[in-house]
Amino acid sequence: MASSNDDSRSLDITLVDVSGKEITQGTWHGHCKAHELFQAAYRLKPGFLCKLLSGSEDVSPQSDLASVCQNSARLTVVWMRGAAQNQQLVNHRAFAAVKSDGSVITWGCSGFGGDSSRVTHRLQEGVVQVVGNEGAFAAVKSDGSVITWGNSFWGGDSSRVEHGLQEGVVQVAGGGEAFAAIKSDGSVITWGAAAKGGDSSRVKHRLQEGVVQVVGNGKAFAAVKSDGSVITWGNSFWAGDSSHVEHRLQEGVMQVVGNGEAFAAVKSDGSVITWGYSGFGGDSSHVEHRFQEGVAQVVSNEGAFAAVKSDGSVITWGASGKGGDSSRVEHRLQEGVAQVVGNGEAFAAVKADGSVATVLALNIDSKKAFAAVKSDGSVITWGAAAKGGDSSLVEHRPQEGVVQVVGNGEAFAAIKSDGSVITWGNSGFGGASSHVEHRLHEGAIGVVF
């Protein structure tokens, strides 16, 4: 390794993926910190986290490059899990479909984003991402600009920050009633309900650079920086204030997940830190001894969390009536779990043998419904008929070829392999799409809500 006394040298560094394919290359001075390499990688894959390897050794973002590299070096980028949108906080009243030509189609409750006529002319091409919160949508275009519509108080009106959203945006995250955009320089812009995270002025000086992930819960946001630290803002009681765990959030955070009123952070050593409303999982003290190490992933629903460990076991905490208490099926969650999925008030764990263990309360809301996609591309639905549990009106259409199903609080939308979209459930919440059906016959590549 080079001595730190050589920190004035120029270093030619190439970043490659695990297959050896070049990602990017450039020249850095030896006195630079390694977090500049992390930032270079993040710009090429927005919304994802990564670690860097020099040989088989992890590179710390705080390392001087002169202590890591000789005159030239190849470092390996290992991509981690993406910063997926919190599916418990998305629009419960409308849908938006992105087509392969970059256009967007919306339907559902007009006041909450189902009507995008005000900005239709700007949604005809070039859209690469659409994100919803509880009452509005935001679309990121290929030129880095952002378009918003829906409830104006919840972020549908972004005129206050429009000058900052004209270019350079690489990712938008939705909270309950606000949005946060990450720009290519690692800065963050927020808008929407001020008390729910739309106003980030209290921490603005810390959001000027280096941000690689932003996650919203129902009332606040959390940003992960390239050095592994976390910054929070929004409603202080509902996780916008993380001061009591701040000393543990200074470095090493790889992933943050939010539910309705709390956050959980997974660190590089496999431990988990939580904060926010205690009843929804902000207080994890009763299970803390179980996730001091070995946690590979945390998922959330509206009021609870579930951690999947590297040994295939699962730990749950939070509101017992929303899946935080898994004691009824604990014996089935000791090993072999490959995936956990949450809906509003329950969890389902898919085991490696293909079996499913559900974690839900006996008094789960009877208005909920479920849809399962089978390996042959057919769909099975159950639950409250009026909320999407009865798909008999369109049953002849989703018998094969379905590749994705998404649901909001009252309806479902299925995308087929031919790019067509089928909807069912409460018509006022997007279950009826007849007025845009002619535009949903082909070309859909994703649906958000």
C-alpha positions as CSV (number, residue, x, y, z in Angstrom):
1,M,0.0,0.0,0.0
2,A,1.1,3.6,-0.6
3,S,2.2,5.7,2.3
4,S,0.0,8.6,3.3
5,N,3.1,10.8,2.9
6,D,2.5,10.4,-0.9
7,D,-0.9,12.1,-0.7
8,S,0.0,14.7,-3.3
9,R,0.4,12.2,-6.1
10,S,-2.2,11.7,-8.8
11,L,-3.8,8.3,-8.8
12,D,-5.4,6.6,-11.9
13,I,-8.3,4.6,-10.5
14,T,-10.7,2.3,-12.3
15,L,-13.9,1.0,-10.8
16,V,-15.1,-2.4,-12.0
17,D,-18.1,-4.5,-11.1
18,V,-17.8,-8.0,-9.7
19,S,-17.6,-9.5,-13.3
20,G,-14.6,-7.3,-14.0
21,K,-16.5,-4.9,-16.4
22,E,-15.3,-1.3,-16.2
23,I,-17.8,1.1,-14.6
24,T,-15.8,4.3,-14.6
25,Q,-12.3,5.5,-14.4
26,G,-10.6,8.8,-13.5
27,T,-7.7,10.5,-11.7
28,W,-7.8,11.5,-8.1
29,H,-5.2,13.1,-5.8
30,G,-3.9,10.9,-3.0
31,H,-5.2,13.3,-0.3
32,C,-8.8,12.8,-1.4
33,K,-11.1,10.6,0.6
34,A,-12.4,7.3,-0.7
35,H,-16.0,8.6,-0.4
36,E,-15.3,10.5,-3.7
37,L,-15.1,7.1,-5.4
38,F,-18.3,6.0,-3.7
39,Q,-20.0,9.1,-5.0
40,A,-18.7,8.4,-8.6
41,A,-20.2,5.0,-8.4
42,Y,-23.5,6.3,-7.0
43,R,-23.9,8.8,-9.9
44,L,-23.9,5.9,-12.3
45,K,-26.5,3.8,-10.5
46,P,-28.8,6.3,-8.6
47,G,-30.7,4.9,-5.6
48,F,-28.3,2.0,-5.0
49,L,-25.8,1.6,-2.2
50,C,-22.4,-0.2,-2.7
51,K,-19.2,-1.1,-1.0
52,L,-15.7,-1.0,-2.5
53,L,-13.1,-3.7,-2.4
54,S,-9.4,-3.4,-2.8
55,G,-8.5,-7.0,-3.4
56,S,-10.6,-8.7,-0.8
57,E,-10.5,-5.8,1.8
58,D,-13.3,-3.3,2.3
59,V,-12.4,0.3,1.6
60,S,-13.7,2.8,4.2
61,P,-15.2,6.0,2.7
62,Q,-13.0,7.9,5.1
63,S,-9.7,6.4,4.0
64,D,-7.2,8.6,2.2
65,L,-6.8,7.3,-1.4
66,A,-3.0,7.3,-1.0
67,S,-3.3,4.7,1.8
68,V,-5.5,2.5,-0.4
69,C,-3.9,2.7,-3.9
70,Q,-0.6,2.7,-5.7
71,N,-0.1,5.0,-8.7
72,S,-3.0,3.1,-10.4
73,A,-5.5,0.7,-9.1
74,R,-8.6,-1.3,-9.9
75,L,-11.3,-1.3,-7.2
76,T,-14.3,-3.6,-7.2
77,V,-17.8,-2.1,-6.8
78,V,-20.2,-4.5,-5.0
79,W,-23.7,-3.2,-5.5
80,M,-26.0,-3.5,-2.5
81,R,-29.8,-3.4,-2.3
82,G,-31.5,-0.5,-4.0
83,A,-33.3,2.3,-2.2
84,A,-36.7,1.0,-3.0
85,Q,-39.7,3.2,-2.4
86,N,-41.6,2.5,0.8
87,Q,-44.6,0.7,-0.6
88,Q,-46.7,1.3,2.5
89,L,-46.7,5.0,1.9
90,V,-47.5,5.2,-1.8
91,N,-50.7,6.7,-3.3
92,H,-53.7,4.8,-1.9
93,R,-56.2,6.5,-4.3
94,A,-54.7,6.5,-7.8
95,F,-52.3,4.7,-10.2
96,A,-49.7,5.9,-12.7
97,A,-48.3,3.6,-15.4
98,V,-45.0,4.3,-17.2
99,K,-44.8,3.1,-20.8
100,S,-41.8,1.9,-22.8
101,D,-41.9,5.2,-24.8
102,G,-41.4,7.2,-21.5
103,S,-45.0,8.4,-21.4
104,V,-47.2,8.3,-18.3
105,I,-50.9,7.3,-17.9
106,T,-52.8,8.0,-14.7
107,W,-56.2,7.0,-13.4
108,G,-58.1,6.8,-10.1
109,C,-59.1,9.6,-7.7
110,S,-58.6,12.9,-9.6
111,G,-57.6,15.1,-6.6
112,F,-54.9,12.7,-5.6
113,G,-53.0,12.2,-8.8
114,G,-55.5,10.2,-10.9
115,D,-55.9,13.3,-13.1
116,S,-52.7,14.5,-14.6
117,S,-54.2,16.7,-17.4
118,R,-52.5,19.8,-16.0
119,V,-49.1,18.3,-16.9
120,T,-50.0,15.8,-19.6
121,H,-48.0,17.6,-22.3
122,R,-44.9,17.1,-20.1
123,L,-45.6,13.4,-19.6
124,Q,-45.5,12.4,-23.2
125,E,-41.9,11.1,-23.3
126,G,-38.7,10.8,-21.4
127,V,-40.0,9.7,-18.0
128,V,-37.7,7.3,-16.2
129,Q,-39.2,7.2,-12.7
130,V,-42.6,7.9,-11.1
131,V,-43.0,8.0,-7.3
132,G,-46.2,8.5,-5.3
133,N,-46.9,9.6,-1.8
134,E,-50.3,9.5,-0.1
135,G,-51.9,12.1,-2.4
136,A,-49.5,13.1,-5.2
137,F,-47.0,11.9,-7.8
138,A,-43.6,13.1,-9.0
139,A,-42.0,12.0,-12.3
140,V,-38.3,12.2,-13.1
141,K,-37.4,12.7,-16.7
142,S,-34.3,11.6,-18.6
143,D,-33.0,15.2,-18.6
144,G,-33.1,15.3,-14.8
145,S,-36.1,17.5,-14.5
146,V,-39.1,16.7,-12.2
147,I,-42.8,17.0,-12.9
148,T,-45.4,16.9,-10.1
149,W,-49.2,16.6,-9.9
150,G,-51.9,15.7,-7.4
151,N,-52.8,17.2,-4.0
152,S,-50.9,20.6,-4.1
153,F,-50.3,20.7,-0.3
154,W,-48.7,17.2,-0.3
155,G,-46.2,17.9,-3.1
156,G,-48.4,18.0,-6.2
157,D,-47.3,21.6,-6.5
158,S,-43.5,22.0,-6.5
159,S,-43.4,25.6,-7.8
160,R,-41.6,26.7,-4.6
161,V,-38.5,24.7,-5.5
162,E,-39.1,24.4,-9.3
163,H,-35.8,26.2,-10.1
164,G,-33.9,23.4,-8.4
165,L,-35.9,20.7,-10.2
166,Q,-35.1,21.7,-13.8
167,E,-32.1,19.5,-14.2
168,G,-29.7,17.1,-12.4
169,V,-32.3,15.1,-10.4
170,V,-31.4,11.4,-10.2
171,Q,-34.0,10.0,-7.8
172,V,-37.1,11.1,-5.9
173,A,-38.4,9.6,-2.7
174,G,-41.9,10.0,-1.4
175,G,-43.0,10.3,2.3
176,G,-46.5,10.5,3.6
177,E,-47.3,14.1,2.4
178,A,-43.9,15.3,0.9
179,F,-41.2,14.5,-1.5
180,A,-37.4,14.6,-1.5
181,A,-35.2,14.7,-4.6
182,I,-31.5,13.7,-4.8
183,K,-29.5,15.6,-7.4
184,S,-26.4,14.3,-9.2
185,D,-24.1,16.4,-6.9
186,G,-25.5,14.6,-3.9
187,S,-27.6,17.5,-2.6
188,V,-31.3,17.2,-1.6
189,I,-34.4,19.3,-2.4
190,T,-37.6,18.9,-0.5
191,W,-41.2,20.1,-0.9
192,G,-44.8,19.3,0.2
193,A,-46.2,19.4,3.7
194,A,-43.6,21.3,5.8
195,A,-44.2,19.5,9.0
196,K,-43.9,16.1,7.4
197,G,-40.5,16.6,5.8
198,G,-41.3,19.1,3.0
199,D,-39.2,21.7,4.9
200,S,-35.6,20.5,5.5
201,S,-34.2,23.9,6.3
202,R,-33.1,22.7,9.8
203,V,-30.6,20.3,8.2
204,K,-30.1,22.0,4.9
205,H,-26.3,22.5,5.5
206,R,-25.9,18.8,5.9
207,L,-27.8,18.0,2.7
208,Q,-25.6,20.0,0.3
209,E,-23.5,17.0,-0.9
210,G,-22.8,13.3,-0.5
211,V,-26.4,12.0,-0.1
212,V,-26.9,8.6,-1.8
213,Q,-30.3,7.5,-0.5
214,V,-33.4,9.2,0.9
215,V,-36.3,7.2,2.5
216,G,-39.6,8.6,3.8
217,N,-41.9,7.3,6.4
218,G,-45.4,8.8,7.0
219,K,-44.1,11.9,8.8
220,A,-40.4,12.3,8.2
221,F,-37.4,11.5,6.0
222,A,-33.9,9.9,6.5
223,A,-31.0,10.5,4.2
224,V,-27.9,8.2,4.0
225,K,-24.7,9.8,3.0
226,S,-21.8,8.2,1.2
227,D,-19.8,8.1,4.4
228,G,-22.5,5.9,6.0
229,S,-24.0,8.6,8.2
230,V,-27.7,9.4,8.5
231,I,-29.6,12.7,8.6
232,T,-33.2,13.0,9.6
233,W,-35.9,15.7,9.4
234,G,-39.6,16.1,9.6
235,N,-42.0,15.5,12.5
236,S,-39.7,15.0,15.5
237,F,-41.9,12.6,17.4
238,W,-42.4,10.4,14.3
239,A,-38.7,9.8,13.6
240,G,-37.7,13.2,12.2
241,D,-35.5,13.5,15.4
242,S,-32.9,10.8,15.7
243,S,-30.7,12.6,18.3
244,H,-31.0,9.8,20.9
245,V,-29.3,7.3,18.5
246,E,-27.3,9.9,16.5
247,H,-24.0,8.6,17.9
248,R,-24.8,5.2,16.3
249,L,-25.7,6.8,12.9
250,Q,-22.3,8.5,12.3
251,E,-20.9,5.8,10.0
252,G,-21.5,2.3,8.5
253,V,-25.2,2.6,7.6
254,M,-26.0,0.6,4.5
255,Q,-29.8,0.7,4.4
256,V,-32.6,2.7,6.0
257,V,-36.3,1.5,5.9
258,G,-39.3,3.4,7.1
259,N,-42.8,2.4,8.0
260,G,-45.7,4.7,8.9
261,E,-44.0,6.3,11.9
262,A,-40.5,4.9,12.5
263,F,-37.2,4.0,10.8
264,A,-34.8,1.1,11.0
265,A,-31.1,1.3,9.8
266,V,-29.0,-1.7,8.9
267,K,-25.3,-1.2,9.4
268,S,-22.4,-2.9,7.6
269,D,-21.7,-5.1,10.6
270,G,-25.3,-6.6,10.3
271,S,-26.7,-4.7,13.3
272,V,-29.9,-2.7,13.3
273,I,-30.7,0.7,14.9
274,T,-34.3,2.0,15.3
275,W,-35.9,5.3,16.2
276,G,-39.3,7.0,16.0
277,Y,-42.7,6.0,17.4
278,S,-42.1,3.2,19.9
279,G,-45.4,1.5,19.2
280,F,-44.5,1.1,15.5
281,G,-41.0,-0.3,16.0
282,G,-39.0,2.8,16.9
283,D,-38.3,0.9,20.2
284,S,-36.8,-2.5,19.4
285,S,-35.2,-3.0,22.9
286,H,-37.1,-6.3,23.5
287,V,-35.5,-7.9,20.4
288,E,-32.3,-5.9,20.2
289,H,-30.1,-8.7,21.4
290,R,-31.1,-10.7,18.4
291,F,-29.9,-8.3,15.8
292,Q,-26.5,-7.2,16.9
293,E,-25.1,-9.0,13.9
294,G,-26.1,-11.0,10.8
295,V,-29.1,-9.0,9.5
296,A,-29.2,-9.0,5.7
297,Q,-32.4,-7.1,5.1
298,V,-35.2,-5.2,6.9
299,V,-38.7,-4.8,5.4
300,S,-41.6,-2.9,6.8
301,N,-45.3,-2.5,6.6
302,E,-47.5,0.2,8.0
303,G,-46.7,-0.3,11.6
304,A,-44.0,-3.0,12.1
305,F,-40.6,-4.3,10.9
306,A,-39.2,-7.7,10.0
307,A,-35.5,-8.5,9.8
308,V,-34.2,-11.3,7.7
309,K,-30.9,-12.7,9.0
310,S,-28.2,-14.3,6.9
311,D,-29.0,-17.7,8.5
312,G,-32.6,-17.5,7.1
313,S,-34.3,-16.6,10.4
314,V,-36.7,-13.7,10.8
315,I,-37.2,-11.3,13.7
316,T,-40.3,-9.0,14.0
317,W,-41.1,-6.0,16.1
318,G,-43.5,-3.1,16.2
319,A,-47.3,-3.1,16.5
320,S,-48.5,-6.6,17.3
321,G,-51.7,-6.1,15.4
322,K,-49.7,-5.3,12.2
323,G,-47.3,-8.2,12.2
324,G,-44.9,-7.1,14.9
325,D,-45.7,-10.2,16.9
326,S,-44.8,-13.3,15.0
327,S,-44.9,-15.7,18.0
328,R,-47.7,-17.8,16.4
329,V,-45.5,-18.8,13.5
330,E,-42.1,-18.3,15.2
331,H,-41.2,-22.0,14.8
332,R,-41.5,-21.6,11.1
333,L,-39.2,-18.5,11.0
334,Q,-36.1,-20.1,12.5
335,E,-34.5,-20.9,9.2
336,G,-34.8,-21.1,5.5
337,V,-36.6,-17.8,4.8
338,A,-35.7,-16.4,1.4
339,Q,-37.9,-13.3,1.3
340,V,-40.3,-11.3,3.4
341,V,-43.1,-9.1,2.0
342,G,-45.3,-6.7,3.9
343,N,-48.7,-5.2,3.1
344,G,-50.5,-2.6,5.2
345,E,-51.1,-4.8,8.2
346,A,-49.3,-8.1,7.8
347,F,-46.2,-9.9,6.6
348,A,-45.7,-13.0,4.5
349,A,-42.4,-15.0,4.5
350,V,-41.5,-17.1,1.5
351,K,-39.3,-20.0,2.4
352,A,-36.7,-21.6,0.2
353,D,-38.9,-24.7,-0.2
354,G,-41.6,-22.5,-1.7
355,S,-43.9,-22.6,1.3
356,V,-45.4,-19.4,2.8
357,A,-45.7,-18.4,6.5
358,T,-48.0,-15.4,7.2
359,V,-47.5,-13.0,10.1
360,L,-50.8,-11.2,10.7
361,A,-53.2,-10.3,13.5
362,L,-56.5,-12.2,14.0
363,N,-58.3,-8.9,13.8
364,I,-56.7,-7.8,10.5
365,D,-58.8,-5.2,8.7
366,S,-61.4,-7.2,6.7
367,K,-61.3,-4.5,4.0
368,K,-57.9,-5.8,2.8
369,A,-57.4,-8.1,-0.1
370,F,-54.5,-10.1,-1.6
371,A,-53.4,-11.1,-5.1
372,A,-50.8,-13.9,-5.8
373,V,-48.9,-14.3,-9.1
374,K,-48.2,-18.0,-9.9
375,S,-45.3,-19.3,-11.8
376,D,-47.5,-19.9,-14.9
377,G,-48.4,-16.2,-14.9
378,S,-51.9,-16.6,-13.6
379,V,-53.3,-14.6,-10.7
380,I,-55.3,-15.7,-7.6
381,T,-57.2,-13.1,-5.5
382,W,-58.9,-13.3,-2.1
383,G,-60.2,-11.0,0.6
384,A,-62.8,-8.3,0.6
385,A,-64.5,-8.5,-2.8
386,A,-65.1,-4.7,-3.2
387,K,-61.5,-4.0,-2.5
388,G,-60.0,-6.3,-5.1
389,G,-60.5,-9.7,-3.5
390,D,-63.0,-10.5,-6.3
391,S,-61.4,-10.4,-9.8
392,S,-64.1,-12.4,-11.5
393,L,-65.0,-9.5,-13.8
394,V,-61.6,-9.7,-15.4
395,E,-60.8,-13.3,-14.6
396,H,-60.6,-14.3,-18.3
397,R,-57.7,-11.8,-18.8
398,P,-55.2,-12.7,-16.1
399,Q,-55.0,-16.4,-16.7
400,E,-51.5,-16.2,-18.0
401,G,-48.7,-13.9,-18.8
402,V,-48.9,-11.7,-15.7
403,V,-45.5,-10.5,-14.6
404,Q,-46.4,-8.0,-11.9
405,V,-49.3,-7.1,-9.7
406,V,-49.5,-3.9,-7.6
407,G,-52.2,-2.8,-5.2
408,N,-53.2,0.3,-3.3
409,G,-55.7,0.4,-0.5
410,E,-58.7,-0.5,-2.6
411,A,-57.7,-1.8,-6.0
412,F,-55.2,-3.8,-8.1
413,A,-53.4,-3.4,-11.4
414,A,-51.7,-6.3,-13.2
415,I,-49.0,-5.9,-16.0
416,K,-48.8,-8.7,-18.5
417,S,-45.8,-9.8,-20.5
418,D,-47.3,-8.1,-23.6
419,G,-47.2,-4.7,-21.8
420,S,-51.0,-4.5,-21.3
421,V,-52.6,-3.6,-17.9
422,I,-55.6,-5.0,-16.2
423,T,-57.3,-3.4,-13.2
424,W,-60.0,-4.4,-10.7
425,G,-61.4,-3.4,-7.3
426,N,-62.9,-0.1,-6.1
427,S,-63.5,1.9,-9.3
428,G,-63.0,5.3,-7.5
429,F,-59.5,4.2,-6.4
430,G,-58.3,2.9,-9.8
431,G,-60.1,-0.4,-10.1
432,A,-61.8,1.0,-13.2
433,S,-59.5,2.2,-16.0
434,S,-61.9,2.2,-18.9
435,H,-61.3,5.9,-19.7
436,V,-57.6,5.1,-20.4
437,E,-58.0,1.5,-21.4
438,H,-57.1,2.2,-25.1
439,R,-53.7,3.4,-23.8
440,L,-53.1,0.4,-21.6
441,H,-53.2,-2.3,-24.3
442,E,-49.4,-2.4,-24.8
443,G,-46.1,-0.9,-23.8
444,A,-46.5,-0.7,-20.0
445,I,-43.2,-1.4,-18.1
446,G,-44.3,-0.5,-14.6
447,V,-47.2,0.7,-12.5
448,V,-46.8,2.7,-9.3
449,F,-49.5,3.9,-6.8
